[in-house]
Amino acid sequence: MMKFLFWFCFVALNALALSPAPYLPPLEIFNWWDKAQHAIGFGTLTVLAVLAYSGVPKLRIALLLCAQGVLIELLQYGGGYRFGDWQDALADGVGVALGLLLVTLIKRWAAQFSGSETSMEEGSSE
């Protein structure tokens, strides 16, 4: 199920990023919400990828997703109807890093939680 969720989100994110959209000039030079969307999207992909492919080293997953973020920006730049932005690629990388941090914290919390239940069960049997 996790692999399905990862690939579904992967395809959706790429389809949205590469679909033609009318160019709307930004209201400001640096749009925080746009960068947050990039980080959230790639953070989500990272968490799903790490959970779906637990046998793959996290560094490999991180590098592949960062490369995908750069590739999307290059395709947007060369496509003529979207605008590639190095800041978007950087936001994708930040999202990957945050996703790795989040999945690490989740796994630690789950290990701690399951360990405390085991300790409580052992303590109650005495």
N, C-alpha and C positions, 0 to 999 in steps of 0.2 A: 504494500500500500504506500509506503514512504517513497519508493522509487517512482510510482505513478504520480504522486503529488509533486515530487521534484521535477519530473519531466513535463508535467502539465504546466507548472509555474515557469519553467525554463522556456517553453514554447510561447506561453502567453507574454512573458516579459520581452522576448525577442520580437514577437509579432507587433507588440505595441511600440517598441523602440524603433522598428524599421518601417512601420506603416507610414504612408504619406500623410502629412498633416500640414495645414496652412501655417506659414510662418507668422507668428505674432511677436513683434518686438518686445523684449522684456521691459518691464516697467522700471527696473533697476539694473545695475550692472551685474550684480550677483544675487540670484534668486534662491533664497534659503529653502523654500518649499520644494523647488525642483531638485535641489541637491539632497534633501531629505528623502524624497521619493526614490532617488537612485540608491541611496544607502539602505532604505527599507527593503527595496526589491532585491538587492544583492545580499543583504543580511538574511533575508528569508531563504533565498536560494542556498546560501551557505549552510544554514541550519538543516535544511532538508537534505542537502547532499551529504553532510557528515552523518546524519542519522540513517539515510538510505544506503550509503556505501561505507559502512563502519570499517571495512577492511582496507580502505584506501587511506593513505596518509593524509592528514589534515593539510599539510603544506602543499601537497599536490592539488588537492581540491581548491585551496585558496589561489594558487597560481593559475589554474585553469579558469577559474571564475574571473579573476582579474584580467586575464588575457581576453576573455569573452567581453568584458566591459570595454576594453580598449578596441577590440574588433568592431563592436557596435558603433562606437564613436567614429572609427575610420570609415565604416560603411555609410554612416549618416553624412559624413563630410564629403565623401565621393559620390553620394547619391543624387545630389542636386536639389532635393526637396526637403531635406532635414539639415540641421547644422550640428556637426560634430564639435564637441567641446572637451578639452582636456580636463576641465574642472568636473565635468560629469564622470569621466573615467576615474578621477581621483575620488569622487564621492562613492563610486562603485567599490573601489578598494577599501574605503573606510567602512562601507557596509559589510564587506567580506570580513574585515578584522573584527567588527562588532558581532557579526554572526558567529565567528569562532569563539569569541569571548562568551557569548550567550550560551552556546552549546556546551562549552566547558563548565560554566556555572551550573547549568541544568544537570549535567552528568554528575558533578560533585554533590549537588543537592540530593539527587536521586540516590547516590551511593551512601550519603550520610543518613538519609531518611530510611533506607532499607537496612542500614547497619544499626540504627537506633531501634528499629522494630525488632530486629534479631536480639539485641541486647535486652530489650524489655521482655521478650518472650522467654529468654534464658533466665532472666532474673525472677520472673513470676513462677517458674517451675521449681524454685528452691523452697 
